[in-house]
């Protein structure tokens, strides 16, 4: 498998922050008591913001944090459960907001008629990712109060590779249309496979898959994405090349962040070597370093990710326990001049 051109290798972070930016509270009743996941980083009003997903043993909910250039605020819950909803009564995980897609741009959110638009995914049952998740769409004028809009992307409307449920998505505007990249799993029992596809829409209501096959399928045996090719973050390089940051998972290896490129958003070439691997034993990411969100900040290309380390002893919070410490990590590379 060929590697990407040398000019893309600067995307691999050379530096890594030794501590989590945001982590779990391990406090019973808190929406992020057991873990923090799925960073999405952007700019709004000149400020650097980040949505995150919290896990409390029952399901996912979503929060918002801001950076002052030195540290991040504690995230506030902005998108929670809706008891009467068929799909949001247990889970409400915001995973992307429509933003500037330039790789070396500011990452500013796109505003349409005064609205910010985003995506979420939700599992129908209580418990860890229980049931086949759908992807929904939301909008907000202030990034705090959200309302649902458009339709739902459902796994049963797609091909066999996505019938097990839909996962993290990436919403963007391109040539006047909405594009939605997302990963999904098949219905295999036990060790399912996750792959990445895309759909397009003019109105966020009616969606058309661009292909019946995944655009980024899992890699060959022995590759870092042999089982999962997931969580797309799609940006455009200055030369027009599209770059997809994503994470891979393979048996007996921790999850890693990888990259693929495309001239047209449809045909993708992956680099077999990870951009980011788990760190040494005892580090914040000694188990997994994955789920990328990338943004430029001055002369640095910031690579936010979900950092997971093993706990020596499980932590019990209320009725739930965890054997890992899951939060948001940061790595970065230098932007070439």
TITOR-985714 format. One record per residue (C-alpha): residue number from 1; x negated, y negated, z negated. Coordinates in nm, 3 decimals, padded with zeros to 5 digits. Each point is the difference from the previous one (the first is absolute). Example, Ala and Ser with C-alpha at 12.3 -4.5 7.8 and 13.67 -1.06 7.14 Angstrom:
{pos = 1&c1 = -01.230&c2 = 00.450&c3 = -00.780}
{pos = 2&c1 = -00.137&c2 = -00.344&c3 = 00.066}
//
This chain:
{pos = 1&c1 = 00.000&c2 = 00.000&c3 = 00.000}
{pos = 2&c1 = -00.158&c2 = -00.333&c3 = 00.102}
{pos = 3&c1 = -00.061&c2 = -00.272&c3 = -00.254}
{pos = 4&c1 = 00.123&c2 = -00.355&c3 = 00.042}
{pos = 5&c1 = -00.228&c2 = -00.269&c3 = 00.140}
{pos = 6&c1 = -00.266&c2 = -00.134&c3 = -00.234}
{pos = 7&c1 = 00.183&c2 = -00.334&c3 = -00.009}
{pos = 8&c1 = 00.280&c2 = 00.158&c3 = -00.202}
{pos = 9&c1 = -00.223&c2 = 00.153&c3 = -00.264}
{pos = 10&c1 = -00.021&c2 = -00.334&c3 = -00.185}
{pos = 11&c1 = 00.353&c2 = 00.080&c3 = -00.118}
{pos = 12&c1 = -00.147&c2 = 00.252&c3 = -00.242}
{pos = 13&c1 = -00.031&c2 = -00.167&c3 = -00.344}
{pos = 14&c1 = -00.351&c2 = -00.028&c3 = -00.141}
{pos = 15&c1 = 00.110&c2 = -00.125&c3 = -00.342}
{pos = 16&c1 = 00.249&c2 = 00.126&c3 = -00.255}
{pos = 17&c1 = 00.148&c2 = -00.164&c3 = -00.310}
{pos = 18&c1 = -00.073&c2 = 00.218&c3 = -00.306}
{pos = 19&c1 = 00.339&c2 = -00.059&c3 = -00.165}
{pos = 20&c1 = 00.364&c2 = 00.017&c3 = 00.100}
{pos = 21&c1 = 00.169&c2 = -00.325&c3 = 00.098}
{pos = 22&c1 = 00.339&c2 = 00.125&c3 = -00.121}
{pos = 23&c1 = 00.066&c2 = 00.319&c3 = -00.193}
{pos = 24&c1 = 00.268&c2 = 00.192&c3 = -00.187}
{pos = 25&c1 = 00.116&c2 = -00.118&c3 = -00.341}
{pos = 26&c1 = 00.062&c2 = 00.345&c3 = -00.157}
{pos = 27&c1 = 00.288&c2 = -00.165&c3 = -00.186}
{pos = 28&c1 = 00.334&c2 = 00.181&c3 = -00.018}
{pos = 29&c1 = 00.278&c2 = -00.177&c3 = 00.186}
{pos = 30&c1 = -00.231&c2 = -00.203&c3 = 00.222}
{pos = 31&c1 = 00.053&c2 = 00.019&c3 = 00.377}
{pos = 32&c1 = -00.371&c2 = 00.074&c3 = 00.054}
{pos = 33&c1 = -00.061&c2 = 00.205&c3 = -00.312}
{pos = 34&c1 = -00.164&c2 = 00.296&c3 = 00.178}
{pos = 35&c1 = -00.162&c2 = -00.147&c3 = 00.311}
{pos = 36&c1 = -00.038&c2 = -00.281&c3 = 00.252}
{pos = 37&c1 = -00.017&c2 = 00.078&c3 = 00.371}
{pos = 38&c1 = 00.031&c2 = -00.125&c3 = 00.360}
{pos = 39&c1 = -00.154&c2 = -00.351&c3 = 00.004}
{pos = 40&c1 = 00.111&c2 = -00.242&c3 = 00.270}
{pos = 41&c1 = -00.204&c2 = -00.322&c3 = 00.011}
{pos = 42&c1 = 00.096&c2 = -00.326&c3 = 00.172}
{pos = 43&c1 = -00.014&c2 = -00.380&c3 = -00.019}
{pos = 44&c1 = 00.296&c2 = -00.228&c3 = -00.063}
{pos = 45&c1 = -00.028&c2 = -00.371&c3 = -00.066}
{pos = 46&c1 = -00.379&c2 = 00.033&c3 = 00.004}
{pos = 47&c1 = 00.007&c2 = 00.252&c3 = -00.286}
{pos = 48&c1 = -00.116&c2 = 00.361&c3 = 00.008}
{pos = 49&c1 = 00.282&c2 = 00.230&c3 = -00.107}
{pos = 50&c1 = 00.051&c2 = 00.373&c3 = -00.029}
{pos = 51&c1 = 00.300&c2 = 00.226&c3 = -00.029}
{pos = 52&c1 = -00.050&c2 = 00.328&c3 = -00.184}
{pos = 53&c1 = 00.210&c2 = 00.305&c3 = -00.078}
{pos = 54&c1 = 00.038&c2 = 00.120&c3 = -00.358}
{pos = 55&c1 = 00.075&c2 = 00.355&c3 = -00.118}
{pos = 56&c1 = 00.178&c2 = 00.075&c3 = -00.329}
{pos = 57&c1 = 00.073&c2 = 00.371&c3 = 00.027}
{pos = 58&c1 = 00.350&c2 = -00.049&c3 = 00.138}
{pos = 59&c1 = -00.086&c2 = -00.181&c3 = 00.323}
{pos = 60&c1 = -00.163&c2 = -00.298&c3 = 00.169}
{pos = 61&c1 = 00.069&c2 = -00.372&c3 = -00.039}
{pos = 62&c1 = -00.184&c2 = -00.301&c3 = 00.142}
{pos = 63&c1 = -00.189&c2 = -00.295&c3 = -00.145}
{pos = 64&c1 = -00.180&c2 = -00.315&c3 = 00.112}
{pos = 65&c1 = -00.335&c2 = -00.134&c3 = -00.122}
{pos = 66&c1 = -00.203&c2 = -00.311&c3 = 00.091}
{pos = 67&c1 = -00.371&c2 = -00.076&c3 = 00.002}
{pos = 68&c1 = -00.162&c2 = -00.321&c3 = -00.122}
{pos = 69&c1 = -00.325&c2 = 00.094&c3 = 00.172}
{pos = 70&c1 = -00.141&c2 = 00.162&c3 = -00.312}
{pos = 71&c1 = 00.263&c2 = 00.243&c3 = -00.124}
{pos = 72&c1 = 00.349&c2 = 00.127&c3 = 00.067}
{pos = 73&c1 = 00.309&c2 = -00.075&c3 = -00.203}
{pos = 74&c1 = 00.194&c2 = 00.280&c3 = -00.159}
{pos = 75&c1 = 00.256&c2 = 00.100&c3 = 00.267}
{pos = 76&c1 = 00.363&c2 = -00.097&c3 = -00.052}
{pos = 77&c1 = 00.276&c2 = 00.239&c3 = 00.098}
{pos = 78&c1 = 00.169&c2 = -00.139&c3 = 00.313}
{pos = 79&c1 = 00.176&c2 = 00.297&c3 = 00.161}
{pos = 80&c1 = 00.157&c2 = 00.255&c3 = -00.229}
{pos = 81&c1 = 00.259&c2 = 00.273&c3 = -00.012}
{pos = 82&c1 = 00.364&c2 = -00.050&c3 = 00.099}
{pos = 83&c1 = 00.219&c2 = 00.243&c3 = -00.195}
{pos = 84&c1 = 00.283&c2 = 00.008&c3 = 00.255}
{pos = 85&c1 = -00.226&c2 = 00.050&c3 = 00.304}
{pos = 86&c1 = -00.026&c2 = 00.340&c3 = 00.165}
{pos = 87&c1 = -00.364&c2 = -00.058&c3 = 00.088}
{pos = 88&c1 = -00.124&c2 = -00.254&c3 = -00.260}
{pos = 89&c1 = 00.144&c2 = 00.138&c3 = -00.322}
{pos = 90&c1 = -00.334&c2 = 00.157&c3 = -00.093}
{pos = 91&c1 = -00.263&c2 = -00.150&c3 = 00.234}
{pos = 92&c1 = -00.075&c2 = -00.337&c3 = 00.159}
{pos = 93&c1 = -00.354&c2 = -00.022&c3 = 00.137}
{pos = 94&c1 = -00.089&c2 = -00.308&c3 = 00.207}
{pos = 95&c1 = -00.295&c2 = 00.092&c3 = 00.221}
{pos = 96&c1 = -00.045&c2 = -00.283&c3 = 00.253}
{pos = 97&c1 = 00.099&c2 = -00.356&c3 = 00.092}
{pos = 98&c1 = -00.024&c2 = -00.142&c3 = 00.351}
{pos = 99&c1 = -00.327&c2 = -00.197&c3 = 00.015}
{pos = 100&c1 = -00.257&c2 = -00.142&c3 = 00.239}
{pos = 101&c1 = -00.149&c2 = 00.301&c3 = 00.174}
{pos = 102&c1 = -00.342&c2 = -00.148&c3 = 00.079}
{pos = 103&c1 = -00.269&c2 = 00.211&c3 = -00.162}
{pos = 104&c1 = -00.212&c2 = -00.308&c3 = -00.070}
{pos = 105&c1 = 00.295&c2 = -00.236&c3 = -00.049}
{pos = 106&c1 = 00.145&c2 = -00.127&c3 = -00.325}
{pos = 107&c1 = 00.255&c2 = 00.276&c3 = -00.047}
{pos = 108&c1 = 00.276&c2 = -00.258&c3 = -00.045}
{pos = 109&c1 = 00.355&c2 = 00.127&c3 = -00.024}
{pos = 110&c1 = 00.226&c2 = -00.055&c3 = 00.299}
{pos = 111&c1 = 00.309&c2 = -00.205&c3 = -00.072}
{pos = 112&c1 = 00.306&c2 = 00.021&c3 = 00.228}
{pos = 113&c1 = 00.279&c2 = -00.254&c3 = -00.058}
{pos = 114&c1 = -00.130&c2 = -00.043&c3 = -00.352}
{pos = 115&c1 = -00.007&c2 = 00.373&c3 = -00.080}
{pos = 116&c1 = -00.283&c2 = 00.238&c3 = -00.082}
{pos = 117&c1 = 00.063&c2 = 00.356&c3 = 00.118}
{pos = 118&c1 = -00.123&c2 = 00.326&c3 = -00.144}
{pos = 119&c1 = 00.043&c2 = 00.375&c3 = -00.019}
{pos = 120&c1 = 00.050&c2 = 00.246&c3 = -00.280}
{pos = 121&c1 = 00.043&c2 = 00.372&c3 = -00.034}
{pos = 122&c1 = 00.226&c2 = 00.179&c3 = -00.245}
{pos = 123&c1 = 00.045&c2 = 00.361&c3 = -00.107}
{pos = 124&c1 = 00.359&c2 = 00.107&c3 = -00.081}
{pos = 125&c1 = -00.072&c2 = 00.195&c3 = -00.318}
{pos = 126&c1 = -00.176&c2 = -00.059&c3 = -00.331}
{pos = 127&c1 = -00.351&c2 = 00.137&c3 = -00.041}
{pos = 128&c1 = -00.321&c2 = -00.019&c3 = 00.196}
{pos = 129&c1 = 00.096&c2 = -00.071&c3 = 00.365}
{pos = 130&c1 = 00.304&c2 = 00.224&c3 = -00.032}
{pos = 131&c1 = 00.207&c2 = 00.047&c3 = 00.313}
{pos = 132&c1 = -00.043&c2 = -00.131&c3 = 00.353}
{pos = 133&c1 = -00.075&c2 = -00.373&c3 = -00.013}
{pos = 134&c1 = 00.139&c2 = -00.267&c3 = 00.230}
{pos = 135&c1 = -00.155&c2 = -00.331&c3 = 00.106}
{pos = 136&c1 = 00.204&c2 = -00.315&c3 = -00.053}
{pos = 137&c1 = -00.044&c2 = -00.370&c3 = 00.076}
{pos = 138&c1 = 00.025&c2 = -00.304&c3 = -00.226}
{pos = 139&c1 = -00.034&c2 = -00.375&c3 = 00.020}
{pos = 140&c1 = -00.071&c2 = -00.280&c3 = -00.247}
{pos = 141&c1 = -00.045&c2 = -00.376&c3 = -00.003}
{pos = 142&c1 = -00.222&c2 = -00.006&c3 = -00.310}
{pos = 143&c1 = -00.164&c2 = 00.347&c3 = -00.020}
{pos = 144&c1 = 00.180&c2 = 00.060&c3 = -00.328}
{pos = 145&c1 = 00.368&c2 = 00.049&c3 = 00.087}
{pos = 146&c1 = 00.058&c2 = 00.254&c3 = 00.276}
{pos = 147&c1 = 00.300&c2 = 00.110&c3 = 00.200}
{pos = 148&c1 = 00.035&c2 = 00.297&c3 = 00.230}
{pos = 149&c1 = 00.033&c2 = -00.070&c3 = 00.371}
{pos = 150&c1 = 00.010&c2 = 00.200&c3 = 00.321}
{pos = 151&c1 = 00.048&c2 = 00.375&c3 = -00.003}
{pos = 152&c1 = -00.181&c2 = 00.303&c3 = -00.136}
{pos = 153&c1 = -00.259&c2 = 00.216&c3 = 00.173}
{pos = 154&c1 = 00.099&c2 = 00.356&c3 = -00.088}
{pos = 155&c1 = -00.206&c2 = 00.320&c3 = 00.032}
{pos = 156&c1 = 00.286&c2 = 00.198&c3 = 00.153}
{pos = 157&c1 = 00.002&c2 = -00.237&c3 = 00.298}
{pos = 158&c1 = -00.361&c2 = 00.076&c3 = 00.085}
{pos = 159&c1 = -00.194&c2 = 00.296&c3 = 00.131}
{pos = 160&c1 = -00.093&c2 = 00.313&c3 = -00.193}
{pos = 161&c1 = -00.328&c2 = -00.144&c3 = -00.127}
{pos = 162&c1 = 00.186&c2 = -00.264&c3 = -00.208}
{pos = 163&c1 = 00.304&c2 = 00.194&c3 = -00.119}
{pos = 164&c1 = -00.140&c2 = 00.048&c3 = -00.351}
{pos = 165&c1 = 00.019&c2 = -00.371&c3 = -00.080}
{pos = 166&c1 = -00.151&c2 = -00.338&c3 = 00.082}
{pos = 167&c1 = -00.281&c2 = -00.165&c3 = -00.193}
{pos = 168&c1 = -00.189&c2 = -00.327&c3 = -00.002}
{pos = 169&c1 = 00.069&c2 = -00.238&c3 = 00.291}
{pos = 170&c1 = -00.158&c2 = -00.302&c3 = 00.167}
{pos = 171&c1 = 00.232&c2 = -00.263&c3 = 00.149}
{pos = 172&c1 = -00.125&c2 = -00.250&c3 = 00.257}
{pos = 173&c1 = 00.111&c2 = -00.228&c3 = 00.284}
{pos = 174&c1 = -00.158&c2 = 00.057&c3 = 00.341}
{pos = 175&c1 = 00.108&c2 = -00.158&c3 = 00.330}
{pos = 176&c1 = 00.335&c2 = -00.102&c3 = -00.145}
{pos = 177&c1 = 00.094&c2 = 00.341&c3 = -00.137}
{pos = 178&c1 = -00.020&c2 = 00.174&c3 = -00.335}
{pos = 179&c1 = -00.246&c2 = 00.286&c3 = -00.028}
{pos = 180&c1 = 00.009&c2 = 00.245&c3 = -00.288}
{pos = 181&c1 = -00.288&c2 = 00.239&c3 = -00.061}
{pos = 182&c1 = 00.066&c2 = 00.266&c3 = -00.261}
{pos = 183&c1 = -00.116&c2 = 00.338&c3 = -00.117}
{pos = 184&c1 = 00.232&c2 = 00.293&c3 = -00.053}
{pos = 185&c1 = -00.015&c2 = 00.362&c3 = -00.105}
{pos = 186&c1 = 00.134&c2 = 00.318&c3 = 00.150}
{pos = 187&c1 = 00.236&c2 = 00.234&c3 = -00.184}
{pos = 188&c1 = -00.261&c2 = 00.265&c3 = -00.077}
{pos = 189&c1 = 00.024&c2 = 00.144&c3 = -00.351}
{pos = 190&c1 = -00.304&c2 = -00.055&c3 = -00.218}
{pos = 191&c1 = -00.288&c2 = -00.158&c3 = 00.191}
{pos = 192&c1 = 00.183&c2 = -00.231&c3 = 00.238}
{pos = 193&c1 = -00.169&c2 = -00.209&c3 = 00.270}
{pos = 194&c1 = 00.024&c2 = -00.381&c3 = 00.026}
{pos = 195&c1 = -00.053&c2 = -00.183&c3 = 00.331}
{pos = 196&c1 = 00.055&c2 = -00.352&c3 = 00.131}
{pos = 197&c1 = 00.241&c2 = -00.125&c3 = 00.264}
{pos = 198&c1 = 00.174&c2 = -00.322&c3 = 00.101}
{pos = 199&c1 = 00.339&c2 = -00.141&c3 = 00.093}
{pos = 200&c1 = 00.108&c2 = -00.329&c3 = 00.160}
{pos = 201&c1 = 00.306&c2 = -00.220&c3 = -00.041}
{pos = 202&c1 = 00.143&c2 = -00.333&c3 = 00.111}
{pos = 203&c1 = 00.220&c2 = -00.053&c3 = -00.305}
{pos = 204&c1 = -00.121&c2 = 00.223&c3 = -00.290}
{pos = 205&c1 = 00.327&c2 = 00.195&c3 = 00.042}
{pos = 206&c1 = -00.052&c2 = 00.224&c3 = 00.301}
{pos = 207&c1 = -00.335&c2 = 00.176&c3 = 00.012}
{pos = 208&c1 = -00.158&c2 = 00.200&c3 = 00.280}
{pos = 209&c1 = -00.293&c2 = 00.232&c3 = -00.064}
{pos = 210&c1 = -00.275&c2 = -00.077&c3 = 00.250}
{pos = 211&c1 = -00.082&c2 = 00.370&c3 = 00.027}
{pos = 212&c1 = 00.140&c2 = 00.333&c3 = -00.112}
{pos = 213&c1 = -00.352&c2 = 00.091&c3 = -00.110}
{pos = 214&c1 = -00.211&c2 = -00.171&c3 = -00.267}
{pos = 215&c1 = -00.227&c2 = -00.272&c3 = 00.136}
{pos = 216&c1 = -00.263&c2 = 00.093&c3 = -00.255}
{pos = 217&c1 = 00.028&c2 = 00.372&c3 = -00.073}
{pos = 218&c1 = -00.205&c2 = 00.180&c3 = -00.257}
{pos = 219&c1 = -00.358&c2 = 00.081&c3 = 00.096}
{pos = 220&c1 = -00.157&c2 = 00.336&c3 = 00.082}
{pos = 221&c1 = -00.100&c2 = 00.257&c3 = -00.265}
{pos = 222&c1 = -00.288&c2 = -00.131&c3 = -00.207}
{pos = 223&c1 = 00.081&c2 = -00.367&c3 = 00.059}
{pos = 224&c1 = 00.069&c2 = -00.251&c3 = -00.275}
{pos = 225&c1 = 00.361&c2 = -00.036&c3 = 00.122}
{pos = 226&c1 = 00.069&c2 = 00.368&c3 = 00.056}
{pos = 227&c1 = 00.322&c2 = -00.013&c3 = -00.207}
{pos = 228&c1 = 00.099&c2 = -00.368&c3 = -00.028}
{pos = 229&c1 = -00.042&c2 = -00.291&c3 = 00.244}
{pos = 230&c1 = 00.201&c2 = -00.252&c3 = -00.197}
{pos = 231&c1 = 00.076&c2 = -00.357&c3 = -00.116}
{pos = 232&c1 = -00.078&c2 = -00.211&c3 = 00.309}
{pos = 233&c1 = -00.127&c2 = -00.360&c3 = -00.023}
{pos = 234&c1 = -00.009&c2 = -00.135&c3 = 00.358}
{pos = 235&c1 = -00.195&c2 = -00.315&c3 = 00.094}
{pos = 236&c1 = -00.149&c2 = -00.144&c3 = 00.320}
{pos = 237&c1 = -00.373&c2 = -00.064&c3 = 00.040}
{pos = 238&c1 = -00.125&c2 = -00.317&c3 = 00.175}
{pos = 239&c1 = -00.065&c2 = 00.193&c3 = 00.324}
{pos = 240&c1 = 00.364&c2 = 00.113&c3 = 00.014}
{pos = 241&c1 = -00.061&c2 = 00.352&c3 = -00.130}
{pos = 242&c1 = 00.258&c2 = 00.124&c3 = -00.247}
{pos = 243&c1 = -00.144&c2 = 00.146&c3 = -00.319}
{pos = 244&c1 = 00.191&c2 = 00.241&c3 = -00.222}
{pos = 245&c1 = -00.129&c2 = 00.047&c3 = -00.352}
{pos = 246&c1 = 00.151&c2 = 00.314&c3 = -00.150}
{pos = 247&c1 = -00.077&c2 = 00.273&c3 = -00.249}
{pos = 248&c1 = -00.083&c2 = 00.362&c3 = 00.054}
{pos = 249&c1 = 00.030&c2 = 00.305&c3 = -00.220}
{pos = 250&c1 = -00.154&c2 = 00.344&c3 = 00.046}
{pos = 251&c1 = -00.006&c2 = 00.312&c3 = -00.216}
{pos = 252&c1 = -00.249&c2 = -00.015&c3 = -00.287}
{pos = 253&c1 = -00.091&c2 = -00.361&c3 = 00.080}
{pos = 254&c1 = 00.122&c2 = -00.320&c3 = -00.156}
{pos = 255&c1 = 00.203&c2 = -00.243&c3 = 00.209}
{pos = 256&c1 = -00.213&c2 = -00.246&c3 = 00.202}
{pos = 257&c1 = 00.062&c2 = -00.309&c3 = 00.211}
{pos = 258&c1 = -00.061&c2 = 00.033&c3 = 00.375}
{pos = 259&c1 = 00.042&c2 = -00.211&c3 = 00.314}
{pos = 260&c1 = 00.128&c2 = 00.046&c3 = 00.354}
{pos = 261&c1 = 00.018&c2 = -00.242&c3 = 00.294}
{pos = 262&c1 = 00.234&c2 = -00.052&c3 = 00.295}
{pos = 263&c1 = 00.022&c2 = -00.225&c3 = 00.307}
{pos = 264&c1 = 00.381&c2 = 00.007&c3 = 00.009}
{pos = 265&c1 = 00.143&c2 = 00.114&c3 = -00.341}
{pos = 266&c1 = 00.087&c2 = 00.336&c3 = 00.156}
{pos = 267&c1 = -00.325&c2 = 00.186&c3 = 00.068}
{pos = 268&c1 = -00.227&c2 = 00.028&c3 = -00.302}
{pos = 269&c1 = -00.362&c2 = 00.111&c3 = -00.039}
{pos = 270&c1 = -00.112&c2 = 00.085&c3 = -00.350}
{pos = 271&c1 = -00.342&c2 = -00.024&c3 = -00.155}
{pos = 272&c1 = -00.079&c2 = 00.330&c3 = -00.177}
{pos = 273&c1 = -00.206&c2 = -00.169&c3 = -00.272}
{pos = 274&c1 = 00.180&c2 = -00.161&c3 = -00.298}
{pos = 275&c1 = -00.017&c2 = -00.371&c3 = -00.068}
{pos = 276&c1 = 00.047&c2 = 00.064&c3 = -00.372}
{pos = 277&c1 = -00.052&c2 = 00.316&c3 = -00.204}
{pos = 278&c1 = 00.064&c2 = 00.080&c3 = -00.368}
{pos = 279&c1 = -00.270&c2 = -00.126&c3 = -00.234}
{pos = 280&c1 = -00.220&c2 = 00.191&c3 = -00.245}
{pos = 281&c1 = 00.138&c2 = 00.181&c3 = -00.304}
{pos = 282&c1 = 00.138&c2 = -00.243&c3 = -00.257}
{pos = 283&c1 = 00.059&c2 = -00.282&c3 = 00.250}
{pos = 284&c1 = 00.346&c2 = -00.150&c3 = 00.054}
{pos = 285&c1 = 00.038&c2 = 00.199&c3 = 00.322}
{pos = 286&c1 = -00.177&c2 = 00.329&c3 = -00.064}
{pos = 287&c1 = 00.303&c2 = 00.197&c3 = 00.126}
{pos = 288&c1 = 00.153&c2 = -00.211&c3 = 00.281}
{pos = 289&c1 = -00.086&c2 = -00.324&c3 = 00.183}
{pos = 290&c1 = 00.287&c2 = -00.053&c3 = 00.241}
{pos = 291&c1 = 00.306&c2 = -00.194&c3 = 00.128}
{pos = 292&c1 = -00.180&c2 = -00.302&c3 = 00.150}
{pos = 293&c1 = 00.112&c2 = -00.363&c3 = 00.024}
{pos = 294&c1 = -00.246&c2 = -00.233&c3 = 00.171}
{pos = 295&c1 = -00.030&c2 = -00.378&c3 = 00.011}
{pos = 296&c1 = -00.275&c2 = -00.254&c3 = 00.070}
{pos = 297&c1 = -00.113&c2 = -00.232&c3 = -00.275}
{pos = 298&c1 = -00.268&c2 = -00.243&c3 = 00.118}
{pos = 299&c1 = -00.306&c2 = 00.197&c3 = 00.102}
{pos = 300&c1 = 00.132&c2 = 00.326&c3 = -00.145}
{pos = 301&c1 = 00.243&c2 = 00.260&c3 = 00.133}
{pos = 302&c1 = 00.186&c2 = 00.118&c3 = -00.308}
{pos = 303&c1 = 00.110&c2 = 00.362&c3 = -00.012}
{pos = 304&c1 = 00.263&c2 = 00.060&c3 = -00.269}
{pos = 305&c1 = 00.087&c2 = 00.361&c3 = -00.072}
{pos = 306&c1 = 00.152&c2 = 00.243&c3 = -00.248}
{pos = 307&c1 = -00.275&c2 = 00.120&c3 = -00.233}
{pos = 308&c1 = 00.061&c2 = 00.320&c3 = -00.196}
{pos = 309&c1 = -00.221&c2 = 00.163&c3 = -00.260}
{pos = 310&c1 = 00.039&c2 = 00.313&c3 = -00.203}
{pos = 311&c1 = 00.086&c2 = -00.025&c3 = -00.368}
{pos = 312&c1 = -00.183&c2 = 00.224&c3 = -00.244}
{pos = 313&c1 = 00.326&c2 = 00.048&c3 = -00.189}
{pos = 314&c1 = 00.355&c2 = -00.052&c3 = 00.131}
{pos = 315&c1 = 00.184&c2 = -00.310&c3 = -00.118}
{pos = 316&c1 = 00.362&c2 = 00.039&c3 = -00.114}
{pos = 317&c1 = 00.233&c2 = -00.297&c3 = 00.031}
{pos = 318&c1 = 00.351&c2 = 00.063&c3 = -00.125}
{pos = 319&c1 = 00.120&c2 = 00.319&c3 = 00.169}
{pos = 320&c1 = -00.266&c2 = -00.003&c3 = 00.271}
{pos = 321&c1 = -00.369&c2 = 00.082&c3 = 00.019}
{pos = 322&c1 = -00.279&c2 = -00.065&c3 = 00.248}
{pos = 323&c1 = -00.349&c2 = 00.137&c3 = 00.049}
{pos = 324&c1 = -00.122&c2 = -00.292&c3 = 00.210}
{pos = 325&c1 = -00.061&c2 = -00.373&c3 = -00.026}
{pos = 326&c1 = 00.143&c2 = -00.164&c3 = 00.312}
{pos = 327&c1 = -00.037&c2 = -00.370&c3 = 00.083}
{pos = 328&c1 = -00.118&c2 = -00.253&c3 = 00.255}
{pos = 329&c1 = -00.366&c2 = -00.017&c3 = 00.098}
{pos = 330&c1 = -00.198&c2 = -00.240&c3 = 00.216}
{pos = 331&c1 = -00.289&c2 = 00.050&c3 = 00.242}
{pos = 332&c1 = -00.137&c2 = -00.238&c3 = 00.263}
{pos = 333&c1 = -00.232&c2 = -00.054&c3 = 00.291}
{pos = 334&c1 = -00.161&c2 = -00.309&c3 = 00.144}
{pos = 335&c1 = 00.169&c2 = -00.160&c3 = 00.300}
{pos = 336&c1 = -00.252&c2 = -00.015&c3 = 00.287}
{pos = 337&c1 = -00.081&c2 = -00.350&c3 = 00.122}
//
